[in-house]
Amino acid sequence: PLIWIGGWGPLLIKRAALLGDAWLPGVSVDLPGLIERKKEFLRHRDEAGLDLPKEWPINREVIIAESSEKARELAERYLLPFYRKIYAGQWRHQFITPEIVENVERLKKDRFIIGDPEEVASGIKHFSEAYGATHFICRLFVAGVPHEVIMRELELLAREVIPVFR
């Protein structure tokens, strides 16, 4: 099997470039930062004389609901408090600062995909085209999201988003 290696720091990106078949970025960096780190990854591969990866996986938080309003409500109820408390609070994460978690729109901008099925498909296309993704991992849960909400998200993805990409 191909080995995808994650990590954000300079040494971790170098490790992924030199030892892995692909780099698997986490969910927290925005698109401009993601593209900059991809360039860093490619530079390490080039310097080592390694071929370009055949696969470019990407991992994003996704909140999908029947309507934009419902998706935003879910993001405000579950995603925003989680990122405020854990990423901006306890972890003091380098990409999720207190300013980023002021509201859903700031948290979402070039980072997460939140919306109805059409908006989610459009968001996946945007990240895929801008980053060159060949695989898209949708993280549909954070702490506290009820099982039935996750199952509904999976149903919407399967029925209304995945067919767009077939």
N, C-alpha and C positions, 0 to 999 in steps of 0.2 A: 504493500500500500504506500501511497504517497504520504510524506510526513509534513504536516503544516505546523509551523512553530509561531507562537505569539510573542508578545512583548513590546514595550514602547521605548524603553531607554536606548541610548546609542549602542551599548554593548549587546542588548537583547536583539535589536534589529540586525546587528552584524552577525550574531549567532544564527538567527533565522536565515539570513542570506547565505551564510557559508555552510550550514549543516542541513537546512531544510529544503524541501521541494517547493514550498510556498510560505509566505508570511500570512498569518491570520491575525489581522488587527482586531482589537477589542472594540467595544461599542462607544466609548466615551469621547474620542477625539472628533472634532468637526472635519468636514470634507477638505478644507485647505490644509489642515494639519496632517490629515491622512495622506494626501497627495505628496506633501513634503517628505513624509517618512517613507513612502514608496520610492521616491527618488533616492533616498539614502540607502534603502535596501538594494536597489538596482546598482548603485555605485559600488557597493561592496561586492556584488556578484561580478560586475565588470572587472574590477581590480583583481579578483581572484581567477578570472578567465572562465567563469561559469556561464552556462547558457541562461537565457531568460526563462523564468518559470512558465509552464504551460497553463497553470491555474492561478487565478487571483480571487481567493475567497474574501468575503467581507461579512462582517457581523454587525447588525444594527438592532437597536430597540425598535419594536414595532407595536403600535397600538392601533388596532383596527376595530371598527364598529359599523353598524348599519348607516350611521350618519356622521358627519364631521363633528357635530355637537356632542354626540354620545362618545366619540373617540376622545375629544378634548376633556370631557367630564371624567372619563376613565384615567386619562393622563394626569389630571389635577388631583384625583383621588388617590392614585397609587404611584405613578412614576415620579411626579414632582416631589412629594414628601420623602420618598426613598432617596432620591438624589440629593435633596437638601440635607437629610440626616446622615446618610452614609458617605456619599462621595464628597460633598462640600463640607460636611461636618466632621465625622469621625476620621475619614481617610485623608482629608485635605488634598484631594486628588488634583493633580496638575492640570487637568483639562476641564474640571467641573468646579468652578469657583463660585463663591456666594452670589456674584452678579449673574452668572449663568442660570442659577436656580431661582431667580426672582419671579419668573412666570413661565408658563408652558411654551410660549412662543420663543423666548430666549433659549430655553433648553432644547427645543426642537430644531432651531435654525441650523441648517447644514449638518445636523447631527443625528436626529431621530426621525422616524416616519410615523406620523399620527394622522389618522383620517378615515374616511370611508374607503371602500374597496378601490374606487377609481383613483383617489388620492394616494393610496398605498402603492398601487401599481405604478403610478407616475413617479412616486418617490424612489421606488426600487429602480426604475429606468434611469432616473437622474443619477443616483449613486453608481449604478452599473456603467453608464456611459462616461461619467466624469472620472471614475476610478479605474474602469476597465475590468470590473468584476466578472468572473465566470461562474462563481457560486455565491449565493446570497443566503446568509443564515439570519432568520428572523427570531430575535429573542422576544417572546411574548409575555414574559412574566418578570415581576420583581416581587419582593416580599409583600405578602398580604393580598395579592390578587387571587380572588376565589377561583376554584377549579372550573366552575361553570362559565366564568368569563373567558378563561383561557380556551376552553373547548369551543365556545362561540367564535373566538378569534380564529382558531384553527379551521372551523367550518367555513368562515368567510374567506380565508386565504385559499383553501382548497377549491371552493366553488367559484370564486369571483376574481381572484388575483392570479393564481398559478396558470389558469388557462390562457391568460394574456401572453405568457412567455413560452407557450408550447408551439 
